[in-house]
Every structure is written in structure tokens, then in C-alpha cells.
Amino acid sequence: MLDWLSCANSHSLHELGREAMSMVDDCRVRCAHALGAEDPSQIIFTSGATEGNNWLAHVYKDDLAISPFEHSSMREPALHYGAETLGNVGYYLNEPERALLQSVMRVNNETGAILSAADGVPLHSDLTQAIGKVHFDLAKLSYATLSAHKFGGPKGVGILYAQDPYTLQPYLFGGEHELGLRAGTLNVAGIAAMTTALEIALVMQEENRRRFWKRKEIVLEALQVEPSNDAAFSPAILSLSFPGVLGESLVVELDALGFGISSGAACSSHSTEPSHVLTALGVHDDQIRGTIRVSFGLSNTEESTHSLAQALRSLTKGFGLALCH
């Protein structure tokens, strides 16, 4: 990333601009190869999954069906445009009544649940929480979105994968970037860093999965929950609910001890509304209020995880654990 922070605009015609564009083109090829895309033209660089999700919601509008578990960056614009919300029994989704596209994220950002969609309808999947942690098959997707900062890259850059990019209409106007589909000067340094991070994350996926599972087991064992290497959930996210405890209070108390966790989705941490994900699962309000989310990353050591586990056990002593994913 540092090598390209002061580079020229990649759409400039002079030599420095051509050099930057050559690097971007190379990154497009590398990202396509890493993700399993058939052609580099299917890779569109964005500012992150939020932009890609909003873009697809805008293009498909009322011809879109979404799962009730989607990230707010897909859920809110989709509902604004009148999209259908798929019914569910637990994490099982029904068939969309009417839709040209259904959107079902691969891994839920609050609970870590691995989701799948019904066949027969073109599918978009938000892969943000899946990259480097959970298997996905790009060949089954019409569209995919992802953000670099969830797999070791910088914030503010991501990818929209489109099986057929010419099905898209421009969302941002005022330039001929990205096949004329997205206006805006490319974040060359961010693209360079994201590409390298993506390659590393996918090569190291199985090793990192084992590492995350170990961290998860440490916390569960401390809370006297039998760990299970559950293939239905991401190893990197642990959702815990302590009825009678206010999740926000746990966040503040653990923060004072040096641990950064959240009480739901990080992007909605200032919202007073109950989690739409847990509500869709039929979780009782008392459990929702007592729910926290622990995310494991590569910087978390076994020692620090043991410290977190003991702090959690001490702070929740006397309260039951009603929900655990």
C-alpha cells in the first residue's frame, strides 16, 4: 500500500497514470484468480461492500428478495425500494414469491451463521464475513460483494463481483471508470493492499479457521459450554446472550479492561433498535438486550483470549447463558 500512496490518477494519460492503471489491471487479474472468477472484467473495484450492496438494491429495486438477516447496508436500501423479505424458520428461508434476484449473505455478521439460498433464482451474496474464514463458491453467484478490512486489507475499498457486468446500470455518475459503470478516482493504494490481503487470506484460510476455532473454544470452555466444531457457524464470530445483563454494559466494562467487543452489529452500535437478526430468529427481548458479539482476528493470541474468557466469566457470574452461536 505504501508503494502506491502517492501515485498518479490511474485514468491519466501520462506515464505515471499509465503505470498506476497497469497496476490496477494486474490487481484485477489477481483478484479474479483468487476468488475463482472466470474473467477479470467481472471484478469491479468499489469503496466496500456497503457501496456494492446499495448499488444492487438500487438496480433491482422491487425485483429483489432479501433474507431477514442481511447487513443494514443491504437491508435498508432494499426495504426503501420495496424489496420482498424472505420468510424464515430459524435460518431456513422460504422460496421468494417474486424476484429477479435474491440476496442472502454467506455469513451473518452478528451471529456468524452460515447461510444458503434456494436454487433457481439469481443470487447475490455478501461475502464480507466469509473471506478467509468460510468456503464459498463464486460459480453459484450472480453477484458478490466484499470489504477489504475484514480480511486484513485497508478500510474504504472492496469488490463487487458481477457474473455479467453488463447487467449492471451505473450507480455513481460523472466518470468512465470501471467499464463506465462507476464514477470516481480509483483508490490505487487501497486496491494494491486489498489484492495482496485477499491472496494471503485465501491461501491461509484453513490454518486460520483452526486458529479461530481454538479461540472460540477457549471462551466457551470458560463459560462451561461444551465446544462443538459446528460447521453451521463461522469460527471467527461468537454470539453470546446473558439474560438479565445489559449487553452495552458488558461492552463498556470489557472495554475498560482492554477488550473490544460489540453488542450486535458494529455498524449499528449506536442504534437503540433491537437486532433485526435476532428478532427474525424469534429471540426473546430480554435475551436480545443481553447479547454480545465477540469477533476473533489474527492479532488475538491464546493468552489474550484466556484473559477475555475469565473477564467474561467474572462479569456474568450468577447469570445464565441462554443463547450461544
Contacts in CASP RR format, 6 or more apart in sequence:
PFRMAT RR
TARGET T0000
AUTHOR 0000-0000-0000
METHOD contacts of the structure
MODEL  1
MLDWLSCANSHSLHELGREAMSMVDDCRVRCAHALGAEDPSQIIFTSGAT
EGNNWLAHVYKDDLAISPFEHSSMREPALHYGAETLGNVGYYLNEPERAL
LQSVMRVNNETGAILSAADGVPLHSDLTQAIGKVHFDLAKLSYATLSAHK
FGGPKGVGILYAQDPYTLQPYLFGGEHELGLRAGTLNVAGIAAMTTALEI
ALVMQEENRRRFWKRKEIVLEALQVEPSNDAAFSPAILSLSFPGVLGESL
VVELDALGFGISSGAACSSHSTEPSHVLTALGVHDDQIRGTIRVSFGLSN
TEESTHSLAQALRSLTKGFGLALCH
1 154 0 8 1.000
1 189 0 8 1.000
1 190 0 8 1.000
1 192 0 8 1.000
1 193 0 8 1.000
2 189 0 8 1.000
3 189 0 8 1.000
3 192 0 8 1.000
4 20 0 8 1.000
4 23 0 8 1.000
4 188 0 8 1.000
4 189 0 8 1.000
4 190 0 8 1.000
4 192 0 8 1.000
5 189 0 8 1.000
7 16 0 8 1.000
7 17 0 8 1.000
7 19 0 8 1.000
7 20 0 8 1.000
7 23 0 8 1.000
7 188 0 8 1.000
7 189 0 8 1.000
8 14 0 8 1.000
8 16 0 8 1.000
8 17 0 8 1.000
8 19 0 8 1.000
8 20 0 8 1.000
9 17 0 8 1.000
9 20 0 8 1.000
9 185 0 8 1.000
10 17 0 8 1.000
10 20 0 8 1.000
10 21 0 8 1.000
10 23 0 8 1.000
10 24 0 8 1.000
10 185 0 8 1.000
10 186 0 8 1.000
10 188 0 8 1.000
11 17 0 8 1.000
11 21 0 8 1.000
11 176 0 8 1.000
11 177 0 8 1.000
11 185 0 8 1.000
11 186 0 8 1.000
12 18 0 8 1.000
12 20 0 8 1.000
20 188 0 8 1.000
23 188 0 8 1.000
23 191 0 8 1.000
23 192 0 8 1.000
24 45 0 8 1.000
24 186 0 8 1.000
24 188 0 8 1.000
24 191 0 8 1.000
25 40 0 8 1.000
27 191 0 8 1.000
27 192 0 8 1.000
27 194 0 8 1.000
27 195 0 8 1.000
28 40 0 8 1.000
28 41 0 8 1.000
28 43 0 8 1.000
28 45 0 8 1.000
29 40 0 8 1.000
30 195 0 8 1.000
30 198 0 8 1.000
30 199 0 8 1.000
31 37 0 8 1.000
31 40 0 8 1.000
31 43 0 8 1.000
31 159 0 8 1.000
31 194 0 8 1.000
31 195 0 8 1.000
31 198 0 8 1.000
32 38 0 8 1.000
32 39 0 8 1.000
32 40 0 8 1.000
32 42 0 8 1.000
32 43 0 8 1.000
34 195 0 8 1.000
34 198 0 8 1.000
34 199 0 8 1.000
34 202 0 8 1.000
35 43 0 8 1.000
35 138 0 8 1.000
35 144 0 8 1.000
35 159 0 8 1.000
35 161 0 8 1.000
35 198 0 8 1.000
35 202 0 8 1.000
36 138 0 8 1.000
36 139 0 8 1.000
37 43 0 8 1.000
37 138 0 8 1.000
37 161 0 8 1.000
41 165 0 8 1.000
41 179 0 8 1.000
42 161 0 8 1.000
42 162 0 8 1.000
42 163 0 8 1.000
42 164 0 8 1.000
42 165 0 8 1.000
43 159 0 8 1.000
43 161 0 8 1.000
44 159 0 8 1.000
44 160 0 8 1.000
44 161 0 8 1.000
44 162 0 8 1.000
44 165 0 8 1.000
44 168 0 8 1.000
44 178 0 8 1.000
44 179 0 8 1.000
44 181 0 8 1.000
44 182 0 8 1.000
45 157 0 8 1.000
45 158 0 8 1.000
45 159 0 8 1.000
45 178 0 8 1.000
45 182 0 8 1.000
45 186 0 8 1.000
45 187 0 8 1.000
45 191 0 8 1.000
46 52 0 8 1.000
46 55 0 8 1.000
46 145 0 8 1.000
46 157 0 8 1.000
46 158 0 8 1.000
46 159 0 8 1.000
46 160 0 8 1.000
46 182 0 8 1.000
47 156 0 8 1.000
47 157 0 8 1.000
47 158 0 8 1.000
47 187 0 8 1.000
48 145 0 8 1.000
48 146 0 8 1.000
48 147 0 8 1.000
48 148 0 8 1.000
48 156 0 8 1.000
48 157 0 8 1.000
48 158 0 8 1.000
48 159 0 8 1.000
49 71 0 8 1.000
49 73 0 8 1.000
49 126 0 8 1.000
49 127 0 8 1.000
49 128 0 8 1.000
49 145 0 8 1.000
49 146 0 8 1.000
49 147 0 8 1.000
49 158 0 8 1.000
50 73 0 8 1.000
50 147 0 8 1.000
51 158 0 8 1.000
51 160 0 8 1.000
51 171 0 8 1.000
52 145 0 8 1.000
52 160 0 8 1.000
52 171 0 8 1.000
53 70 0 8 1.000
53 71 0 8 1.000
53 73 0 8 1.000
53 74 0 8 1.000
53 77 0 8 1.000
53 103 0 8 1.000
53 126 0 8 1.000
53 145 0 8 1.000
54 73 0 8 1.000
54 74 0 8 1.000
54 77 0 8 1.000
54 171 0 8 1.000
55 160 0 8 1.000
55 168 0 8 1.000
55 171 0 8 1.000
56 64 0 8 1.000
56 74 0 8 1.000
56 101 0 8 1.000
56 103 0 8 1.000
56 124 0 8 1.000
56 143 0 8 1.000
56 145 0 8 1.000
56 160 0 8 1.000
57 64 0 8 1.000
57 74 0 8 1.000
57 77 0 8 1.000
57 78 0 8 1.000
57 80 0 8 1.000
57 81 0 8 1.000
57 83 0 8 1.000
57 103 0 8 1.000
58 77 0 8 1.000
58 81 0 8 1.000
58 171 0 8 1.000
59 168 0 8 1.000
59 169 0 8 1.000
59 171 0 8 1.000
60 81 0 8 1.000
60 83 0 8 1.000
60 100 0 8 1.000
60 101 0 8 1.000
61 81 0 8 1.000
61 82 0 8 1.000
61 83 0 8 1.000
62 81 0 8 1.000
62 82 0 8 1.000
62 83 0 8 1.000
63 98 0 8 1.000
63 99 0 8 1.000
63 100 0 8 1.000
63 101 0 8 1.000
64 78 0 8 1.000
64 81 0 8 1.000
64 83 0 8 1.000
64 84 0 8 1.000
64 99 0 8 1.000
64 100 0 8 1.000
64 101 0 8 1.000
64 102 0 8 1.000
64 103 0 8 1.000
65 83 0 8 1.000
65 84 0 8 1.000
65 85 0 8 1.000
65 86 0 8 1.000
65 96 0 8 1.000
65 97 0 8 1.000
65 98 0 8 1.000
65 99 0 8 1.000
65 101 0 8 1.000
65 102 0 8 1.000
65 103 0 8 1.000
65 121 0 8 1.000
66 74 0 8 1.000
66 75 0 8 1.000
66 78 0 8 1.000
66 79 0 8 1.000
66 83 0 8 1.000
66 84 0 8 1.000
66 85 0 8 1.000
66 86 0 8 1.000
66 102 0 8 1.000
66 103 0 8 1.000
66 104 0 8 1.000
67 85 0 8 1.000
67 86 0 8 1.000
67 88 0 8 1.000
67 93 0 8 1.000
67 102 0 8 1.000
67 103 0 8 1.000
67 104 0 8 1.000
67 105 0 8 1.000
67 115 0 8 1.000
67 117 0 8 1.000
68 85 0 8 1.000
68 86 0 8 1.000
68 87 0 8 1.000
68 88 0 8 1.000
68 276 0 8 1.000
68 277 0 8 1.000
68 280 0 8 1.000
69 88 0 8 1.000
69 91 0 8 1.000
69 105 0 8 1.000
69 108 0 8 1.000
69 110 0 8 1.000
69 111 0 8 1.000
69 113 0 8 1.000
69 115 0 8 1.000
69 276 0 8 1.000
69 277 0 8 1.000
69 280 0 8 1.000
70 78 0 8 1.000
70 103 0 8 1.000
70 104 0 8 1.000
70 105 0 8 1.000
70 126 0 8 1.000
71 105 0 8 1.000
71 109 0 8 1.000
71 126 0 8 1.000
71 128 0 8 1.000
71 265 0 8 1.000
71 267 0 8 1.000
72 265 0 8 1.000
72 267 0 8 1.000
72 268 0 8 1.000
73 267 0 8 1.000
74 103 0 8 1.000
74 105 0 8 1.000
74 126 0 8 1.000
75 276 0 8 1.000
78 103 0 8 1.000
79 85 0 8 1.000
83 99 0 8 1.000
84 96 0 8 1.000
84 97 0 8 1.000
84 98 0 8 1.000
84 99 0 8 1.000
86 93 0 8 1.000
86 94 0 8 1.000
86 96 0 8 1.000
86 102 0 8 1.000
86 104 0 8 1.000
87 93 0 8 1.000
87 94 0 8 1.000
88 94 0 8 1.000
88 280 0 8 1.000
88 281 0 8 1.000
90 280 0 8 1.000
90 281 0 8 1.000
90 282 0 8 1.000
91 113 0 8 1.000
91 115 0 8 1.000
91 232 0 8 1.000
91 281 0 8 1.000
93 104 0 8 1.000
93 115 0 8 1.000
93 117 0 8 1.000
93 118 0 8 1.000
94 118 0 8 1.000
95 118 0 8 1.000
96 102 0 8 1.000
96 118 0 8 1.000
96 121 0 8 1.000
99 121 0 8 1.000
100 121 0 8 1.000
100 122 0 8 1.000
101 121 0 8 1.000
101 122 0 8 1.000
101 123 0 8 1.000
101 124 0 8 1.000
101 142 0 8 1.000
101 143 0 8 1.000
102 117 0 8 1.000
102 118 0 8 1.000
102 121 0 8 1.000
102 122 0 8 1.000
102 123 0 8 1.000
102 124 0 8 1.000
103 123 0 8 1.000
103 124 0 8 1.000
103 125 0 8 1.000
103 126 0 8 1.000
104 115 0 8 1.000
104 116 0 8 1.000
104 117 0 8 1.000
104 123 0 8 1.000
104 124 0 8 1.000
104 125 0 8 1.000
105 115 0 8 1.000
105 125 0 8 1.000
105 126 0 8 1.000
105 127 0 8 1.000
105 128 0 8 1.000
105 129 0 8 1.000
106 114 0 8 1.000
106 115 0 8 1.000
106 125 0 8 1.000
106 126 0 8 1.000
106 127 0 8 1.000
106 129 0 8 1.000
106 130 0 8 1.000
106 134 0 8 1.000
106 136 0 8 1.000
107 113 0 8 1.000
107 114 0 8 1.000
107 115 0 8 1.000
107 127 0 8 1.000
107 128 0 8 1.000
107 129 0 8 1.000
107 130 0 8 1.000
107 133 0 8 1.000
107 134 0 8 1.000
107 234 0 8 1.000
107 237 0 8 1.000
108 115 0 8 1.000
108 129 0 8 1.000
108 237 0 8 1.000
108 277 0 8 1.000
109 128 0 8 1.000
109 129 0 8 1.000
109 237 0 8 1.000
109 265 0 8 1.000
109 266 0 8 1.000
110 237 0 8 1.000
110 239 0 8 1.000
110 264 0 8 1.000
110 265 0 8 1.000
110 275 0 8 1.000
110 277 0 8 1.000
110 278 0 8 1.000
110 293 0 8 1.000
111 233 0 8 1.000
111 237 0 8 1.000
111 239 0 8 1.000
111 277 0 8 1.000
111 278 0 8 1.000
111 281 0 8 1.000
111 293 0 8 1.000
111 325 0 8 1.000
112 129 0 8 1.000
112 233 0 8 1.000
112 234 0 8 1.000
112 236 0 8 1.000
112 237 0 8 1.000
112 239 0 8 1.000
112 325 0 8 1.000
113 232 0 8 1.000
113 233 0 8 1.000
113 234 0 8 1.000
113 325 0 8 1.000
114 134 0 8 1.000
114 231 0 8 1.000
114 232 0 8 1.000
114 233 0 8 1.000
114 234 0 8 1.000
117 123 0 8 1.000
117 125 0 8 1.000
122 142 0 8 1.000
122 143 0 8 1.000
123 140 0 8 1.000
123 141 0 8 1.000
123 142 0 8 1.000
123 143 0 8 1.000
124 141 0 8 1.000
124 142 0 8 1.000
124 143 0 8 1.000
124 144 0 8 1.000
124 145 0 8 1.000
125 136 0 8 1.000
125 141 0 8 1.000
125 143 0 8 1.000
125 144 0 8 1.000
125 145 0 8 1.000
126 144 0 8 1.000
126 145 0 8 1.000
126 146 0 8 1.000
127 136 0 8 1.000
127 144 0 8 1.000
127 145 0 8 1.000
127 146 0 8 1.000
128 145 0 8 1.000
128 146 0 8 1.000
128 147 0 8 1.000
128 150 0 8 1.000
129 150 0 8 1.000
129 234 0 8 1.000
129 236 0 8 1.000
129 237 0 8 1.000
130 136 0 8 1.000
130 234 0 8 1.000
131 146 0 8 1.000
131 150 0 8 1.000
131 151 0 8 1.000
131 198 0 8 1.000
131 201 0 8 1.000
131 202 0 8 1.000
132 151 0 8 1.000
132 201 0 8 1.000
132 202 0 8 1.000
132 204 0 8 1.000
132 205 0 8 1.000
132 208 0 8 1.000
132 209 0 8 1.000
133 205 0 8 1.000
133 208 0 8 1.000
133 209 0 8 1.000
133 212 0 8 1.000
133 234 0 8 1.000
133 235 0 8 1.000
133 236 0 8 1.000
134 234 0 8 1.000
136 144 0 8 1.000
138 144 0 8 1.000
138 161 0 8 1.000
141 161 0 8 1.000
141 163 0 8 1.000
142 162 0 8 1.000
142 163 0 8 1.000
142 164 0 8 1.000
142 167 0 8 1.000
143 160 0 8 1.000
143 161 0 8 1.000
143 162 0 8 1.000
143 163 0 8 1.000
144 159 0 8 1.000
144 160 0 8 1.000
144 161 0 8 1.000
145 158 0 8 1.000
145 159 0 8 1.000
145 160 0 8 1.000
145 161 0 8 1.000
146 158 0 8 1.000
146 159 0 8 1.000
146 161 0 8 1.000
147 155 0 8 1.000
147 156 0 8 1.000
147 157 0 8 1.000
147 158 0 8 1.000
148 154 0 8 1.000
148 155 0 8 1.000
148 156 0 8 1.000
148 157 0 8 1.000
148 158 0 8 1.000
148 190 0 8 1.000
148 193 0 8 1.000
148 194 0 8 1.000
148 197 0 8 1.000
148 198 0 8 1.000
149 155 0 8 1.000
149 156 0 8 1.000
151 197 0 8 1.000
151 198 0 8 1.000
151 201 0 8 1.000
152 197 0 8 1.000
152 200 0 8 1.000
152 201 0 8 1.000
152 298 0 8 1.000
153 190 0 8 1.000
153 193 0 8 1.000
153 194 0 8 1.000
153 197 0 8 1.000
154 189 0 8 1.000
154 190 0 8 1.000
154 193 0 8 1.000
154 194 0 8 1.000
156 187 0 8 1.000
156 190 0 8 1.000
157 187 0 8 1.000
157 190 0 8 1.000
157 191 0 8 1.000
157 193 0 8 1.000
157 194 0 8 1.000
158 194 0 8 1.000
159 194 0 8 1.000
162 168 0 8 1.000
165 179 0 8 1.000
165 181 0 8 1.000
168 181 0 8 1.000
169 181 0 8 1.000
170 180 0 8 1.000
170 181 0 8 1.000
170 182 0 8 1.000
170 183 0 8 1.000
171 181 0 8 1.000
171 182 0 8 1.000
172 182 0 8 1.000
172 183 0 8 1.000
172 184 0 8 1.000
173 183 0 8 1.000
174 183 0 8 1.000
174 184 0 8 1.000
175 183 0 8 1.000
175 184 0 8 1.000
176 183 0 8 1.000
177 183 0 8 1.000
177 184 0 8 1.000
177 185 0 8 1.000
177 186 0 8 1.000
178 186 0 8 1.000
201 208 0 8 1.000
208 298 0 8 1.000
209 235 0 8 1.000
210 235 0 8 1.000
211 298 0 8 1.000
212 234 0 8 1.000
212 235 0 8 1.000
212 236 0 8 1.000
212 296 0 8 1.000
212 297 0 8 1.000
213 229 0 8 1.000
213 235 0 8 1.000
214 302 0 8 1.000
215 296 0 8 1.000
215 297 0 8 1.000
215 300 0 8 1.000
215 302 0 8 1.000
215 305 0 8 1.000
216 227 0 8 1.000
216 235 0 8 1.000
216 236 0 8 1.000
216 238 0 8 1.000
216 296 0 8 1.000
217 227 0 8 1.000
218 302 0 8 1.000
218 305 0 8 1.000
218 306 0 8 1.000
218 309 0 8 1.000
219 238 0 8 1.000
219 240 0 8 1.000
219 294 0 8 1.000
219 305 0 8 1.000
219 308 0 8 1.000
219 309 0 8 1.000
219 312 0 8 1.000
220 226 0 8 1.000
220 227 0 8 1.000
220 238 0 8 1.000
220 324 0 8 1.000
221 227 0 8 1.000
221 309 0 8 1.000
222 306 0 8 1.000
222 309 0 8 1.000
222 310 0 8 1.000
222 312 0 8 1.000
222 313 0 8 1.000
223 240 0 8 1.000
223 309 0 8 1.000
223 312 0 8 1.000
223 313 0 8 1.000
223 316 0 8 1.000
223 321 0 8 1.000
223 324 0 8 1.000
225 321 0 8 1.000
225 324 0 8 1.000
233 325 0 8 1.000
235 296 0 8 1.000
236 295 0 8 1.000
236 296 0 8 1.000
236 297 0 8 1.000
237 293 0 8 1.000
237 294 0 8 1.000
237 295 0 8 1.000
237 296 0 8 1.000
237 325 0 8 1.000
238 293 0 8 1.000
238 294 0 8 1.000
238 295 0 8 1.000
238 296 0 8 1.000
238 324 0 8 1.000
238 325 0 8 1.000
239 291 0 8 1.000
239 292 0 8 1.000
239 293 0 8 1.000
239 294 0 8 1.000
239 323 0 8 1.000
239 324 0 8 1.000
239 325 0 8 1.000
240 291 0 8 1.000
240 292 0 8 1.000
240 293 0 8 1.000
240 294 0 8 1.000
240 312 0 8 1.000
240 321 0 8 1.000
240 323 0 8 1.000
240 324 0 8 1.000
241 283 0 8 1.000
241 287 0 8 1.000
241 288 0 8 1.000
241 290 0 8 1.000
241 291 0 8 1.000
241 292 0 8 1.000
241 321 0 8 1.000
241 322 0 8 1.000
241 323 0 8 1.000
241 324 0 8 1.000
242 250 0 8 1.000
242 290 0 8 1.000
242 292 0 8 1.000
242 316 0 8 1.000
242 319 0 8 1.000
242 320 0 8 1.000
242 321 0 8 1.000
242 322 0 8 1.000
243 284 0 8 1.000
243 286 0 8 1.000
243 287 0 8 1.000
243 290 0 8 1.000
243 319 0 8 1.000
243 320 0 8 1.000
243 322 0 8 1.000
244 286 0 8 1.000
244 289 0 8 1.000
244 290 0 8 1.000
244 319 0 8 1.000
245 290 0 8 1.000
245 315 0 8 1.000
245 316 0 8 1.000
245 319 0 8 1.000
246 289 0 8 1.000
246 290 0 8 1.000
247 263 0 8 1.000
247 289 0 8 1.000
247 290 0 8 1.000
247 291 0 8 1.000
247 292 0 8 1.000
248 263 0 8 1.000
250 261 0 8 1.000
250 263 0 8 1.000
250 290 0 8 1.000
250 292 0 8 1.000
250 312 0 8 1.000
250 315 0 8 1.000
250 316 0 8 1.000
251 260 0 8 1.000
251 261 0 8 1.000
251 262 0 8 1.000
251 263 0 8 1.000
251 292 0 8 1.000
253 315 0 8 1.000
254 260 0 8 1.000
254 261 0 8 1.000
254 308 0 8 1.000
254 311 0 8 1.000
254 312 0 8 1.000
254 315 0 8 1.000
255 261 0 8 1.000
257 311 0 8 1.000
259 307 0 8 1.000
259 308 0 8 1.000
259 311 0 8 1.000
261 292 0 8 1.000
261 293 0 8 1.000
261 294 0 8 1.000
261 295 0 8 1.000
262 269 0 8 1.000
262 292 0 8 1.000
262 293 0 8 1.000
262 295 0 8 1.000
263 269 0 8 1.000
263 290 0 8 1.000
263 291 0 8 1.000
263 292 0 8 1.000
263 293 0 8 1.000
264 275 0 8 1.000
264 291 0 8 1.000
264 292 0 8 1.000
264 293 0 8 1.000
265 275 0 8 1.000
265 277 0 8 1.000
265 293 0 8 1.000
274 285 0 8 1.000
274 288 0 8 1.000
274 289 0 8 1.000
275 283 0 8 1.000
275 288 0 8 1.000
275 291 0 8 1.000
278 287 0 8 1.000
278 288 0 8 1.000
278 291 0 8 1.000
278 323 0 8 1.000
279 288 0 8 1.000
283 291 0 8 1.000
283 323 0 8 1.000
287 322 0 8 1.000
287 323 0 8 1.000
291 323 0 8 1.000
294 308 0 8 1.000
296 305 0 8 1.000
END
